[in-house]
Amino acid sequence: MEVQILSRKQIAPSSPTPEHLRYLKISYLDQLAPPICVPRLFCYPPNEEGQGLNTTEKSELLKRSLSEALTLFYPLAGRYIKDKLLVDCNDNGAEYLEAQVSGSMSQLLDEGNSELQAKWLTLLAPDPVESESNPLALVQFNMFECGGVAIGLSLAHRVADGSSVFTFMDTWAKICRMGIGNIQFCPSFELCSFFPQRDASTPFKRTEAADDKLTTKRLVFNTAAISNLKAIASSTGTLKYQPTRVEVVLAFMWMSVIRLAKARHGHLRPSLLSIPVNMRKRTMLPIPENSWGNFVGRAVPRFSPEDDDKGKLQFHVFVGKVHDAVKSTLSNIAKTSTADDIVSLVDDANGELLEALQNPDLDCCISSSWCRFPKYEADLGWGKPSWVTVPKKPIRRNLIALTDTKEGDGIEALVYLDQNDLHLFGQDSEIMPLLCQEIQA
């Protein structure tokens, strides 16, 4: 199976960006973002026979609507100038690629065909390094032989967090489906006025790993599996609340990574879990709800070998750690009344994570959650996607990504592991038999 790039084109905004908007300073929170792209893949099945647009017509519609969307999200058509910490909104455009896939959409969606799935996903969405010559937005329109299409969207993390990615995709889809004249939403790029640039002496850096050493493990937790995890967490009577589905799945993934470390080293090791927390609408600052850019805090629960109960890791303990850390972080965010308060919270959490990443005797898990974002609402005019996933190439061990299943009540979890550890992940004699579906990639 091959993915062949047929064409590349720069898509400029349909209307020129006004000169007074030419230069956009990034915020301090943007400064802290790693120099990577945030890729997502939206898969759409083929039309019913004889109905709807063909793939050529779909691509032309996407290009026109993307050009219109870029008039609203004009920084994405510019280029990031690293030395000046700003985006030159020069209308050079987003990059649009057309690709032909020698296979059918059903093969990609075949959850049992995990080896093919893992190989294809990283080829269906561009993932460039950050540079002044690279665009901040890239779209790859993948055409399958069956008529199905997959849209790979990658936005530079320097200017966009997870919420921003889905805000853009949702707006672009509405423009494509209804026309820009029916769009009421307009993003705000004012975060720099709240969080001016500062000295960021220890920003996160992009790390690369050899392709042959890292691989992806994929687990799908359906409703029954999540109910079972909640029941296990609550069975001791220790928890005084009903854990959420994200809490139990994230706790399970973290605990499994800790088990891996024990198998690798022969003993339990301390561990830290990084959990992103969207700060929109959660502070006392008058920050617009439509703010676009990086506005994410971080919860950092820790595990110590002393937390272990005679060699038996307790699932409810990890659920409690995840719950308490997020609850505490949200409480602290809600108390912030100044930008300095927020910066202090972000710096403290980032400093804790960076220190942990440099400690060879401590294992770090970095998680992201795309649950509850409206990713399955991205109807471009030919129906909603049948699958939305993370097509990211593994670059660091113990990265965990969570996203909703299409039904909305399940969770798809991805974790990036050393190949030698793949067969050991999740081998919990009490919990794994209760997971109703397991897919390995």
Secondary structure, 3 states (H helix, E strand, C coil): CCEEEEEEEEECCCCCCCHHHCEEECCHHHHCCCCCEEEEEEEECCCCCCCCCCHHHHHHHHHHHHHHHHHHCHHHHCEEEHHHCEEECCCCCEEEEEEEECCCHHHHHCCCCHHHHHHHHCCCCCCCCCCCCCCCEEEEEEEECCCCEEEEEEEECCCCCHHHHHHHHHHHHHHHHHCHHHCCCCCECCHHHHCCCCCCCCCCCCCCCCCCCEEEEEEEECHHHHHHHHHHHHCCCCCCCCCCHHHHHHHHHHHHHHHHHHHHHCCCCCEEEEEEEECCCCCCCCCCCCECCCCEEEECCEECHHHCECCECCHHHHHHHHHHHHHHHHHHHHHCCCHHHHHHHHHHHHHHHHHHHCCCCCEEEEEEECCCCCHHHCCCCCCCCCEEECCCCCCCCCEEEEEECCCCCCEEEEEEEEHHHHHHCCCCCCCHHHCCCEEEC
